[in-house]
Amino acid sequence: MIDGGKYNVLGVEINAIDYAAAIERIISAAQTQHPLAVTALAVHGVMTGVLDKTHRYRLNRLDLITPDGQPVRWALNLLYKTGLTDRVYGPTLTLKLCERAAAENLPIYLYGSQPETLNKLAQNLIRQFPDLKIVGMQPSFFRRVTAEEKLQIATEIQATGAKMVFVGLGCPRQETWVYEYRDLLSIPLIAVGAAFDFHAGTLSQAPAWMQKRGLEWFYRLTREPSRLWKRYLLLNPLYLWLLFLQATRLKISDPDDATAPTEELRYG
């Protein structure tokens, strides 16, 4: 089990952690009803914090950021010799947490995506983990919610007795959501991105060999080129260049060089 704390990768503080340690932290917080804001960041997620100092502030105040992408894990190993042998991939983390939640009678809540995706996701999770209790689901509003709606959302989630909330709003909306709801809900909030679509069967995952070699981005680009070309063809080279600058100590971004939000975004 590896839980080496947080390390600066281009100004975003990523946890050097493996699946076993991440799961223990999240399950422990669920059992004790302790607030825990969690996300799994690949290159695109890291770059949202690099390019937006306000979002960097939010990211660096989350409790746990796992290295979702292989290039993020490689960066931790290159810069800090963390010895991570695998990434902590959001979709896989989701399944591992659901397995533990089912075994330990910890009810979960699903927030985000569309109604049909949520229904398929819930059916597939129950099929895989028959003892899993899904006590509520809320599709995305696909807009900013009002302050009153935000409180209503939190109240409704609390009323279900959920011990964990899985959030699938897409990056960076989901990271903003777990940041803004952390203290309202006081349970683990886990931003898992495309895990909802993958496990609902509405989006295909890259083959394992591509995932292992850090080529998942290429697979997804071939499936959704018009939506993802800017993300991968512009941000990936910039990530590598900035990583080179940090590794050679020509430029090291300061995690504290961030701007506190002046208002809530209240993504729904």
Residue frames relative to the residue before (quaternion, step in Angstrom):
aa qw qx qy qz dx dy dz
M 1.0000 0.0000 0.0000 0.0000 0.00 0.00 0.00
I 0.0952 -0.8044 0.5862 0.0128 3.56 -0.79 1.06
D 0.1555 0.7401 -0.6440 0.1155 3.57 -0.86 1.01
G 0.0056 0.8782 -0.4745 0.0598 3.52 0.30 1.33
G 0.6063 -0.5643 0.3665 0.4240 3.58 1.22 0.17
K 0.6477 -0.5414 0.3930 0.3645 3.53 -1.35 -0.13
Y 0.0936 -0.7818 0.6157 0.0309 3.54 -1.18 0.74
N 0.4998 -0.6744 0.4740 0.2660 3.52 -1.11 0.81
V 0.0492 0.7555 -0.6504 0.0617 3.55 -0.71 1.15
L 0.8309 -0.1718 0.0447 0.5274 3.56 -0.28 1.35
G 0.7383 -0.4139 0.2219 0.4841 3.57 1.08 0.71
V 0.6545 0.4433 -0.3051 0.5311 3.59 1.31 -0.10
E 0.3278 -0.7760 0.5116 0.1693 3.57 -0.75 1.05
I 0.0894 -0.8134 0.5743 -0.0250 3.55 -0.42 1.35
N 0.4237 -0.6960 0.5184 0.2594 3.58 -1.02 0.78
A 0.2972 -0.6921 0.6279 0.1957 3.55 -1.04 0.86
I 0.2880 0.7720 -0.4867 0.2901 3.54 0.14 1.32
D 0.2878 -0.7398 0.5758 0.1959 3.56 -1.17 0.52
Y 0.7461 -0.4077 0.2701 0.4518 3.57 -1.30 0.13
A 0.6693 0.5304 -0.3211 0.4095 3.58 0.77 -1.02
A 0.7012 0.4601 -0.2755 0.4698 3.59 0.85 -0.95
A 0.6384 0.5245 -0.3325 0.4548 3.59 0.97 -0.81
I 0.6599 0.5073 -0.3079 0.4609 3.57 0.92 -0.88
E 0.6531 0.5147 -0.3238 0.4514 3.59 0.91 -0.84
R 0.6512 0.5123 -0.3249 0.4559 3.59 0.94 -0.81
I 0.6934 0.4778 -0.2828 0.4592 3.56 0.89 -0.92
I 0.6680 0.4921 -0.3055 0.4672 3.60 0.89 -0.88
S 0.6315 0.5300 -0.3331 0.4576 3.59 0.99 -0.78
A 0.6598 0.4932 -0.3056 0.4776 3.58 0.97 -0.85
A 0.6355 0.5227 -0.3331 0.4605 3.60 1.04 -0.71
Q 0.6675 0.5137 -0.3013 0.4469 3.57 0.95 -0.85
T 0.7594 0.3607 -0.1867 0.5084 3.57 1.05 -0.79
Q 0.3642 -0.7489 0.4643 0.3016 3.57 1.36 0.00
H 0.3204 0.7323 -0.5127 0.3134 3.50 0.82 1.15
P 0.4980 -0.6642 0.4500 0.3291 3.64 -0.86 0.81
L 0.1138 0.7735 -0.6146 0.1046 3.55 -0.99 0.88
A 0.1305 -0.7926 0.5945 0.0359 3.57 -0.51 1.23
V 0.0236 -0.8321 0.5478 -0.0830 3.54 -0.53 1.27
T 0.1000 0.7592 -0.6431 0.0064 3.54 -1.20 0.60
A 0.3000 -0.7077 0.6081 0.1983 3.52 -1.33 0.38
L 0.0998 -0.8473 0.5216 0.0104 3.58 -0.40 1.23
A 0.1983 -0.7101 0.6649 0.1200 3.49 -1.09 0.93
V 0.7890 -0.3149 0.2081 0.4848 3.59 -1.27 -0.16
H 0.6544 0.5208 -0.3313 0.4368 3.59 0.84 -0.91
G 0.6624 0.5117 -0.3082 0.4521 3.58 0.94 -0.85
V 0.6323 0.5110 -0.3315 0.4787 3.58 1.01 -0.76
M 0.6873 0.5025 -0.2912 0.4363 3.57 0.90 -0.91
T 0.5572 0.5752 -0.4117 0.4349 3.61 1.12 -0.39
G 0.6805 0.4618 -0.2810 0.4947 3.57 1.12 -0.68
V 0.6007 0.5597 -0.3557 0.4465 3.59 1.11 -0.61
L 0.7751 0.3972 -0.1795 0.4574 3.56 0.85 -1.03
D 0.7593 0.2746 -0.1522 0.5700 3.59 1.22 -0.34
K 0.3146 -0.7974 0.4840 0.1757 3.58 -0.27 1.26
T 0.6124 0.5298 -0.3630 0.4609 3.59 1.12 -0.51
H 0.6687 0.4679 -0.3080 0.4889 3.56 0.97 -0.76
R 0.5740 0.5675 -0.3768 0.4545 3.59 1.12 -0.58
Y 0.6128 0.5462 -0.3404 0.4585 3.58 1.01 -0.80
R 0.6682 0.4937 -0.3070 0.4643 3.60 0.87 -0.93
L 0.6699 0.5156 -0.3118 0.4339 3.57 0.79 -1.01
N 0.7243 0.4574 -0.2553 0.4483 3.56 0.89 -0.92
R 0.6643 0.4361 -0.3212 0.5151 3.55 1.27 0.17
L 0.4475 0.6241 -0.4877 0.4153 3.56 1.24 0.36
D 0.5517 -0.6529 0.4154 0.3112 3.55 -1.10 0.66
L 0.8171 0.0511 0.0387 0.5729 3.55 0.96 -0.85
I 0.0041 0.7650 -0.6431 0.0346 3.55 -0.79 1.11
T 0.1767 -0.8087 0.5537 0.0905 3.57 -0.43 1.17
P 0.4938 -0.6443 0.4881 0.3205 3.61 -1.16 0.56
D 0.1868 -0.8374 0.5089 0.0694 3.55 0.11 1.35
G 0.7658 0.3404 -0.1841 0.5136 3.59 0.92 -0.86
Q 0.5896 -0.5740 0.4267 0.3752 3.56 -1.13 0.61
P 0.6577 0.5063 -0.3474 0.4364 3.68 0.86 -0.73
V 0.6160 0.5168 -0.3538 0.4778 3.60 1.15 -0.47
R 0.6307 0.5054 -0.3232 0.4922 3.58 1.03 -0.76
W 0.6422 0.5212 -0.3279 0.4565 3.59 0.93 -0.86
A 0.6314 0.5367 -0.3349 0.4485 3.58 1.01 -0.79
L 0.6484 0.5084 -0.3199 0.4677 3.60 0.94 -0.85
N 0.6776 0.4850 -0.2930 0.4687 3.58 0.94 -0.85
L 0.6617 0.5146 -0.3016 0.4543 3.58 1.00 -0.85
L 0.7578 0.4134 -0.2135 0.4575 3.56 0.78 -1.05
Y 0.8415 0.2077 -0.0431 0.4969 3.56 0.93 -0.91
K 0.3879 -0.7461 0.4724 0.2639 3.62 1.25 0.11
T 0.1840 0.8393 -0.4931 0.1367 3.57 0.95 0.88
G 0.3766 -0.7717 0.4524 0.2407 3.59 1.20 -0.32
L 0.3315 0.7461 -0.5171 0.2570 3.59 1.13 0.50
T 0.2470 -0.7977 0.5363 0.1231 3.58 -0.77 1.01
D 0.7820 0.1313 -0.0881 0.6029 3.58 1.27 -0.17
R 0.4936 -0.6101 0.5163 0.3430 3.53 -1.25 0.38
V 0.3344 -0.6734 0.5949 0.2844 3.57 -1.32 -0.02
Y 0.1497 -0.8582 0.4908 -0.0116 3.47 0.20 1.50
G 0.5552 -0.6726 0.3806 0.3075 3.57 -0.70 1.11
P 0.6904 0.4714 -0.3073 0.4547 3.65 0.77 -0.87
T 0.6633 0.4768 -0.3084 0.4874 3.60 1.00 -0.75
L 0.6173 0.5384 -0.3375 0.4638 3.58 1.02 -0.80
T 0.6111 0.5634 -0.3420 0.4385 3.58 1.02 -0.80
L 0.6949 0.4708 -0.2801 0.4658 3.58 0.83 -0.98
K 0.6515 0.5126 -0.3203 0.4584 3.57 0.95 -0.83
L 0.6608 0.4943 -0.3075 0.4738 3.58 1.01 -0.76
C 0.6354 0.5199 -0.3317 0.4647 3.58 1.01 -0.75
E 0.6171 0.5427 -0.3392 0.4579 3.56 1.05 -0.74
R 0.6831 0.4634 -0.2819 0.4890 3.59 0.93 -0.90
A 0.6328 0.5373 -0.3360 0.4449 3.58 0.98 -0.81
A 0.6450 0.5092 -0.3153 0.4746 3.58 1.02 -0.80
A 0.6848 0.4968 -0.2884 0.4485 3.59 0.92 -0.90
E 0.7855 0.3332 -0.1557 0.4977 3.58 1.05 -0.76
N 0.4786 -0.7160 0.4107 0.2993 3.56 1.29 0.43
L 0.3847 0.6896 -0.5060 0.3470 3.55 0.88 1.02
P 0.2848 -0.7904 0.5138 0.1736 3.62 -0.27 1.18
I 0.2146 -0.7885 0.5682 0.0968 3.57 -1.09 0.75
Y 0.2504 -0.7295 0.6204 0.1423 3.51 -1.38 0.39
L 0.2230 -0.7699 0.5862 0.1180 3.59 -1.08 0.78
Y 0.0160 -0.8145 0.5789 -0.0337 3.57 -0.69 1.08
G 0.7313 0.4191 -0.3239 0.4297 3.57 -0.89 0.98
S 0.7294 0.4305 -0.3294 0.4173 3.53 -1.40 -0.08
Q 0.6133 -0.5451 0.4297 0.3770 3.56 -1.26 -0.47
P 0.6822 -0.5193 0.3093 0.4115 3.62 -1.13 0.55
E 0.6846 0.4886 -0.3098 0.4435 3.60 0.84 -0.90
T 0.6328 0.5154 -0.3306 0.4739 3.58 1.08 -0.70
L 0.6468 0.5201 -0.3177 0.4585 3.58 0.94 -0.86
N 0.6560 0.5145 -0.3180 0.4516 3.58 0.93 -0.85
K 0.6691 0.4816 -0.2988 0.4808 3.58 0.93 -0.87
L 0.6253 0.5415 -0.3285 0.4559 3.56 1.02 -0.83
A 0.6751 0.4963 -0.2980 0.4573 3.57 0.82 -1.00
Q 0.6483 0.5218 -0.3181 0.4542 3.60 0.94 -0.87
N 0.6890 0.4836 -0.2856 0.4581 3.57 0.90 -0.91
L 0.6450 0.5140 -0.3272 0.4613 3.58 1.03 -0.75
I 0.6614 0.4939 -0.3056 0.4747 3.59 0.96 -0.84
R 0.6182 0.5368 -0.3450 0.4589 3.57 1.07 -0.72
Q 0.7107 0.4466 -0.2570 0.4791 3.57 0.99 -0.85
F 0.7856 0.1468 -0.0587 0.5982 3.58 1.09 -0.78
P 0.2187 -0.8430 0.4737 0.1311 3.63 0.29 1.22
D 0.7009 0.4652 -0.2794 0.4630 3.61 1.10 -0.58
L 0.4647 0.6907 -0.4438 0.3317 3.59 1.27 -0.03
K 0.2164 -0.7710 0.5878 0.1148 3.57 -0.95 0.93
I 0.0729 -0.7635 0.6416 0.0092 3.56 -0.59 1.21
V 0.1356 -0.8640 0.4836 0.0348 3.55 -0.12 1.31
G 0.8193 -0.0079 -0.0154 0.5731 3.58 1.22 0.03
M 0.0791 -0.7704 0.6314 0.0396 3.53 -1.29 0.52
Q 0.0151 -0.7842 0.6203 -0.0031 3.56 -1.04 0.77
P 0.2993 -0.7536 0.5507 0.1981 3.62 -0.57 1.05
S 0.6392 -0.5324 0.3924 0.3924 3.52 -1.24 0.41
F 0.4411 -0.6574 0.5446 0.2769 3.53 -1.23 0.60
F 0.2553 -0.7927 0.4993 0.2390 3.58 1.29 -0.48
R 0.7011 0.3098 -0.2809 0.5776 3.54 1.05 0.91
R 0.5850 -0.5131 0.4591 0.4286 3.54 -1.31 0.00
V 0.2984 -0.7456 0.5669 0.1834 3.56 -1.00 0.81
T 0.5517 -0.5923 0.4658 0.3575 3.54 -1.26 0.37
A 0.6683 -0.4762 0.3735 0.4326 3.57 -1.29 0.21
E 0.6500 0.5128 -0.3171 0.4626 3.57 1.03 -0.78
E 0.6491 0.5108 -0.3152 0.4674 3.58 1.00 -0.80
K 0.6126 0.5496 -0.3486 0.4484 3.57 1.04 -0.74
L 0.6710 0.4857 -0.2977 0.4746 3.59 0.89 -0.89
Q 0.6341 0.5264 -0.3286 0.4614 3.57 1.06 -0.75
I 0.6221 0.5352 -0.3347 0.4633 3.58 1.00 -0.82
A 0.6766 0.4920 -0.2922 0.4634 3.57 0.86 -0.97
T 0.6493 0.5252 -0.3125 0.4526 3.57 0.95 -0.86
E 0.6615 0.5103 -0.3005 0.4601 3.57 0.97 -0.89
I 0.6470 0.5023 -0.3257 0.4723 3.59 0.98 -0.79
Q 0.6513 0.5199 -0.3165 0.4532 3.59 0.92 -0.89
A 0.6549 0.5453 -0.3110 0.4207 3.57 0.99 -0.86
T 0.6293 0.5510 -0.3414 0.4289 3.60 1.14 -0.51
G 0.4201 -0.7048 0.4697 0.3259 3.59 1.16 -0.50
A 0.3096 0.7694 -0.5029 0.2434 3.58 1.23 0.33
K 0.2912 -0.7606 0.5604 0.1504 3.55 -1.11 0.78
M 0.7697 0.1199 -0.0892 0.6207 3.56 1.32 -0.24
V 0.1542 -0.7608 0.6208 0.1099 3.55 -1.17 0.63
F 0.1940 -0.7438 0.6298 0.1120 3.55 -0.89 1.01
V 0.1506 -0.8173 0.5559 0.0185 3.55 -0.75 1.12
G 0.0067 0.8051 -0.5916 0.0430 3.57 -0.73 1.10
L 0.2063 0.7992 -0.5296 0.1957 3.55 0.25 1.30
G 0.5246 -0.6095 0.4327 0.4076 3.58 1.23 -0.17
C 0.4798 -0.6685 0.5011 0.2677 3.53 -1.20 0.67
P 0.6333 -0.2034 -0.7462 -0.0278 1.66 -1.86 1.73
R 0.3665 0.7631 -0.4789 0.2326 3.60 1.25 0.10
Q 0.6811 0.5056 -0.3104 0.4291 3.58 0.90 -0.87
E 0.6297 0.5148 -0.3416 0.4709 3.60 1.06 -0.64
T 0.6208 0.5206 -0.3337 0.4818 3.57 1.09 -0.71
W 0.6362 0.5420 -0.3257 0.4421 3.58 1.00 -0.85
V 0.7091 0.4449 -0.2906 0.4635 3.62 0.74 -0.95
Y 0.5968 0.5502 -0.3556 0.4634 3.58 1.16 -0.57
E 0.7474 0.4336 -0.2306 0.4475 3.57 0.82 -1.00
Y 0.7296 0.4093 -0.2422 0.4914 3.62 1.12 -0.52
R 0.3902 0.7710 -0.4552 0.2149 3.59 1.24 -0.25
D 0.7820 0.3538 -0.1936 0.4753 3.56 0.62 -1.08
L 0.5723 0.5808 -0.3841 0.4331 3.58 1.21 -0.34
L 0.7857 0.3663 -0.1656 0.4703 3.56 0.92 -0.91
S 0.1598 -0.8457 0.4976 0.1080 3.61 1.15 -0.58
I 0.6051 0.4301 -0.4069 0.5322 3.56 0.95 1.03
P 0.6522 -0.5071 0.3531 0.4391 3.62 -1.15 0.21
L 0.0976 -0.7505 0.6531 0.0263 3.55 -0.99 0.98
I 0.0605 -0.8408 0.5373 -0.0269 3.57 -0.41 1.22
A 0.2229 -0.7718 0.5860 0.1060 3.57 -0.55 1.20
V 0.0306 -0.8571 0.5117 -0.0504 3.57 -0.44 1.22
G 0.4342 -0.7648 0.4241 0.2161 3.58 1.24 0.31
A 0.8653 -0.0815 0.0829 0.4876 3.54 -0.91 -1.04
A 0.3959 0.7309 -0.4791 0.2820 3.61 1.21 -0.03
F 0.6075 0.5604 -0.3635 0.4299 3.60 1.00 -0.74
D 0.7104 0.4512 -0.2612 0.4729 3.58 0.80 -1.02
F 0.6321 0.5371 -0.3385 0.4444 3.58 0.97 -0.82
H 0.7650 0.3891 -0.2122 0.4674 3.57 0.73 -1.06
A 0.5956 0.5169 -0.3685 0.4921 3.58 1.27 -0.19
G 0.4532 -0.7028 0.4347 0.3341 3.57 1.24 -0.40
T 0.5156 0.6505 -0.4143 0.3734 3.58 1.24 0.32
L 0.7568 0.1984 -0.1339 0.6082 3.58 1.31 -0.15
S 0.3525 -0.7606 0.5054 0.2046 3.58 -0.80 0.96
Q 0.3919 -0.7083 0.5433 0.2227 3.54 -1.16 0.70
A 0.5800 -0.5712 0.4511 0.3658 3.52 -1.23 0.52
P 0.5887 -0.5546 0.4348 0.3959 3.61 -1.13 0.53
A 0.6518 -0.5534 0.3546 0.3784 3.55 -1.15 0.67
W 0.6518 0.5280 -0.3365 0.4279 3.60 0.95 -0.80
M 0.6401 0.5032 -0.3239 0.4818 3.59 1.10 -0.64
Q 0.6295 0.5322 -0.3334 0.4575 3.57 1.00 -0.80
K 0.6671 0.5211 -0.3059 0.4357 3.58 0.88 -0.94
R 0.7431 0.4046 -0.2132 0.4885 3.58 1.06 -0.75
G 0.5491 -0.6499 0.3815 0.3614 3.57 1.26 0.28
L 0.5192 0.6613 -0.3946 0.3707 3.59 1.18 0.51
E 0.3154 0.7640 -0.5110 0.2358 3.59 1.19 0.31
W 0.5906 0.5819 -0.3613 0.4268 3.58 1.07 -0.74
F 0.6609 0.5111 -0.3128 0.4519 3.61 0.95 -0.83
Y 0.6256 0.5347 -0.3270 0.4644 3.55 1.03 -0.82
R 0.6968 0.4672 -0.2795 0.4670 3.57 0.84 -0.97
L 0.6079 0.5571 -0.3476 0.4464 3.58 1.09 -0.70
T 0.6688 0.4929 -0.3048 0.4656 3.59 0.98 -0.81
R 0.6709 0.4892 -0.2968 0.4716 3.60 1.17 -0.50
E 0.8061 0.1048 -0.0313 0.5816 3.60 1.03 -0.77
P 0.0157 -0.8653 0.5008 0.0172 3.62 0.68 1.04
S 0.6749 0.5112 -0.3192 0.4258 3.60 0.88 -0.83
R 0.7025 0.4516 -0.2658 0.4815 3.59 1.08 -0.67
L 0.8088 0.3557 -0.1346 0.4485 3.57 0.94 -0.90
W 0.4641 0.7204 -0.4549 0.2422 3.62 1.14 -0.23
K 0.6514 0.5061 -0.3336 0.4563 3.60 0.95 -0.77
R 0.6233 0.5628 -0.3416 0.4219 3.56 0.97 -0.89
Y 0.7987 0.3490 -0.1695 0.4600 3.56 0.72 -1.04
L 0.7327 0.4420 -0.2631 0.4456 3.60 0.83 -0.89
L 0.7072 0.3960 -0.2614 0.5242 3.60 1.21 -0.35
L 0.7432 0.4371 -0.2449 0.4433 3.58 0.77 -1.01
N 0.6266 0.5579 -0.3613 0.4069 3.61 0.95 -0.71
P 0.6778 0.4596 -0.3156 0.4794 3.65 0.83 -0.82
L 0.6326 0.5243 -0.3393 0.4581 3.60 1.02 -0.74
Y 0.6103 0.5465 -0.3399 0.4620 3.59 1.02 -0.76
L 0.6820 0.4881 -0.2915 0.4601 3.58 0.84 -0.96
W 0.6466 0.5187 -0.3216 0.4576 3.60 1.00 -0.81
L 0.6853 0.4721 -0.2867 0.4746 3.58 0.88 -0.91
L 0.6159 0.5333 -0.3427 0.4678 3.57 1.10 -0.66
F 0.6189 0.5296 -0.3325 0.4754 3.58 1.06 -0.74
L 0.6564 0.5081 -0.3130 0.4616 3.59 0.95 -0.86
Q 0.6633 0.4808 -0.3168 0.4780 3.60 0.99 -0.76
A 0.6589 0.5227 -0.3191 0.4369 3.60 0.91 -0.86
T 0.7293 0.3917 -0.2247 0.5140 3.59 1.09 -0.72
R 0.4233 -0.7430 0.4148 0.3110 3.56 1.43 0.09
L 0.3611 0.7176 -0.5074 0.3116 3.56 1.11 0.64
K 0.7827 -0.0365 0.0243 0.6209 3.57 1.18 -0.58
I 0.0044 -0.7856 0.6176 -0.0370 3.57 -0.70 1.12
S 0.3110 -0.7706 0.5299 0.1693 3.57 -0.54 1.18
D 0.3732 -0.7374 0.5308 0.1875 3.53 -1.00 0.91
P 0.4332 -0.7070 0.4888 0.2712 3.64 -0.65 0.99
D 0.6631 0.5041 -0.3071 0.4602 3.59 1.14 -0.56
D 0.5486 0.5687 -0.4069 0.4582 3.58 1.28 -0.09
A 0.3948 0.6976 -0.4653 0.3753 3.52 0.52 1.29
T 0.3444 -0.7436 0.5458 0.1748 3.54 -1.23 0.54
A 0.4025 -0.7191 0.5111 0.2443 3.57 -0.68 1.06
P 0.5232 -0.6369 0.4535 0.3390 3.63 -0.94 0.79
T 0.3398 -0.7395 0.5454 0.2004 3.56 -1.06 0.77
E 0.7808 0.0867 -0.0699 0.6147 3.56 1.32 -0.23
E 0.5210 -0.6047 0.4903 0.3500 3.53 -1.26 0.34
L 0.3940 -0.7067 0.5329 0.2477 3.57 -1.06 0.73
R 0.1182 -0.8527 0.4989 0.0998 3.55 1.24 -0.66
Y 0.0741 0.7988 -0.5862 0.1135 3.56 0.69 1.11
G 0.0893 -0.7944 0.5984 0.0535 3.54 -0.99 0.77
